[in-house]
């Protein structure tokens, strides 16, 4: 199934949260509870400016709406939920 966001919204595939550091230390789930999340932009609405498909964005942890399409988890985010583009 394809999804096309409307207006000033984007669809993002969130990256998985790292569970251990490069040094091998396992992180508890609460360690990253309030940190912004990152993900790849899958689709961009016609009125959303500044990002394009394939960009990596940083978004607020509790922002957007979670949806499941074809057994994959996605987020639909509004412009206020997107904090930055990661380069």
N, C-alpha and C positions, 0 to 999 in steps of 0.2 A: 504494500500500500504506500502511496506517496502522500506527503502532507505538505500543504502550502499555507504558511501563516498569512493572516490578514493584517492590514494596517501597519502599525509600528511594533511588530512582533517578529521574533526569530525562533527557529527550532534549533536546539542544541543537544548534542549527544555528550552527556557528562563523562569526564575521565574517571576512572576508578580511583578511589582514595588510596594513597600509599599506606600500607600497613606496617612497613618497616623502613628504617633509614638505610642509607648507603653503607653505614657501618654495621648493619645487622641488628639494630635495636628495634624490637617490635613496639609499635605505638598503640596505646589503648584508644578505643573509639572516642573517648571524651577529649583526647588531646587536640583534635582538630575540629571540635564541635562548632565554634563560632567563626572559623576562617572562611573566607570566600572560596568558592569552588571554580574549577576550570572545565572547559569543554570545547568541542569542535562545532562550529556553525554548520548545520545541515541544510537549512533553508532560510531565506530572508524575505520578509513581507515587503510589499511595494513602497511603503512609506518609511521604512527603517533605513537610516543613512549611517555611513561610517564603518559598516562591516560587510563582509562578503562571504559567500559559501567557502568553507575550508579554513577560515580564520579561527584562531584559538582565543576565546574570551574568558574573562574572569567575571563571575556573577555572584550576587548575594546568596548566601547559603539557603535561606528560606524564600527566595524569590521564585517567581514563575509558577507554572502548573505542570505537574508530572503527568505524562501520558505513556502508555505502553502500546507499541505498534509492532506487529510481527515478532513478539517476544523480546523486543528491545526497549529499553527505557530512554525516554527523551524528556526534555523540558521545553515548554513554550514560554519565552521570556519577553516582557515588555521592555521598552527603552530605559526605564528607570531601574530595572533589575541588572542591566549590564554595566559593570563598573569600569572595565578596561579591555583593551586588546593586548594579548601577550605576543611579543615578537621574539 
